[in-house]
């Protein structure tokens, strides 16, 4: 079985207050030098059968219609070996 | 002769009973609709009520948007049937692309629960004919994912076409004024181009009787508006 990972991130122009809250907490915890944090989602899909171009096309369709809302989010599909 | 207004219940919906009651208080017949049932039971209009359908998993409204009942609602909404989405219902309508834009976590990350002052921007929809443009109303607001977002081009188009239906009215927060969630251009509710689909974050169904809610009946106009339209039609 192969694993396909779909990363979903808010588009760069969309305000991410959760990421900002994480960033603001870092200096207090002694983690300096981080100027910005953006928070996203990671989906790990266990794929039955071969991960060929057809399977990836279906996963991209899944990401576009369901896993991500492309009004506010971008997504990236990658195969993990 | 009155009209039949369907009220959808998804797993995790909270405000279906209040919405049914609001329909009855306005003089309509409330028809419960179940998320797994494609059949709309010959209703004349549909309300998607508030709550946390599917626990807001993935994104608010993202899973309920694909439920069987939504297949029929999307089809009927495109054919002109009046549809109102309140709070989670508004989120479902944006996820279903019946309304443009999307809803995000409130800018201050707080769940906001308060009586909210709204300015009515247009009476030209199926759900707002009983209001007048510029009128101020007060209805409860309760959300954490209420920040309305769309790209600049979409926002400009909404304003140019008169499709911003409600804005958070400017004023002191202590009096229920101001933008509670960081929504762009203070937008609280919008409509589609035809004016039959309306979505808003605040809750008119909780303000239809003087005994409860804000102590005012400012939300009743949504339900009387659509009933008048349907009975006259």
Interface residues (C-beta under 8 A of the other chain):
Chain A: X10 X13 X14 X15 X17 X18 X21 X66 X67 X69 X71 X72
Chain B: X58 X59 X62 X66 X94 X95 X100 X101 X102 X104 X105 X106 X107 X108 X109 X149 X150 X151 X182
